[in-house]
Amino acid sequence: MKFDREVLCVSAVLHDLGLTMIAPVEVRFEIEGADLAKDFLARKGMSERHLEIVWDAIALHTTPEIPLRKCSEVALCQLGIAADLGIAPPDVIQQRGGRRRAQSVPVAATCTNRFPGRSSASSTEPESRVLESRRGGVRTAGLGI
């Protein structure tokens, strides 16, 4: 499978931008995050084609089935996020001795290589709790604050 490592990595890294304090909280957090990421990356000079892929990956990361019918970066971003949360389909994450194999999800290896301090299987706050916090005006995005 061919994919652009940079596009996949920035999509995965910025996927919850809509849960941060810079989001206006007017529409779904996925859309706000996608818009914020697109604006940021456009200012950094990313091509329009890549900006659209990043927008799709972020806007669709919580949507079942649709990302798998889009380009590789969109599908892999969603699968990588699901793997990080421990909710990826069993056939995507292979079990060996009770431990996940990050190599089976390219986004894990891609972003871990670019950001060495980032674990490919970090534990995060459950999404429902994050959304509750966001609705109450406090958007911690799993930072434990």
Residue pairs with C-beta under 8 A, 6 or more apart in sequence:
1 72
1 76
1 106
2 72
3 71
3 72
3 73
3 76
3 106
4 50
4 53
4 73
5 110
5 114
6 50
7 50
7 53
7 54
7 57
7 73
8 57
8 72
8 73
8 76
8 77
8 80
8 106
8 107
8 110
8 111
9 107
9 110
9 111
9 114
10 37
10 41
10 46
10 54
11 37
11 53
11 54
11 57
11 58
11 73
11 74
11 77
12 57
12 77
12 80
12 81
12 107
12 110
12 111
13 111
13 115
14 33
14 36
14 37
14 40
14 54
14 58
15 33
15 57
15 58
15 61
15 77
15 81
16 29
16 33
16 130
16 141
16 142
17 23
17 32
17 33
17 36
17 37
17 58
18 28
18 29
18 30
18 31
18 32
18 33
18 34
18 36
18 58
19 29
19 33
19 130
19 134
19 139
19 140
19 141
20 139
20 141
21 139
22 36
23 29
23 32
23 33
23 36
23 139
24 32
25 32
25 134
25 137
25 139
26 32
29 131
29 134
30 58
30 59
30 60
30 61
30 62
30 63
31 59
33 58
33 59
34 54
34 55
34 56
34 58
34 59
35 55
37 54
37 55
37 58
38 51
38 54
38 55
41 50
41 51
41 54
42 51
46 54
53 71
53 73
53 74
54 73
56 67
56 70
56 71
56 74
57 67
57 70
57 73
57 74
57 77
57 78
58 77
60 66
60 67
60 70
60 74
60 78
61 67
61 77
61 78
61 81
62 127
63 78
67 74
67 75
67 77
67 78
67 79
68 75
68 78
69 75
76 105
76 106
76 107
77 107
79 88
79 92
79 105
79 107
80 105
80 106
80 107
80 108
80 111
81 107
82 88
82 89
82 92
83 92
83 93
83 100
83 102
83 104
83 105
83 107
83 108
83 120
83 121
84 108
84 120
84 121
84 122
84 124
85 124
85 127
88 105
92 104
92 105
93 100
93 101
93 104
93 105
94 101
94 104
95 101
100 121
102 108
102 109
102 112
102 120
102 121
103 109
105 120
108 120
108 121
109 120
111 118
111 120
112 118
112 119
112 120
124 142
125 140
125 141
125 142
125 143
125 144
130 139
130 140
130 141
130 142
133 139
133 140
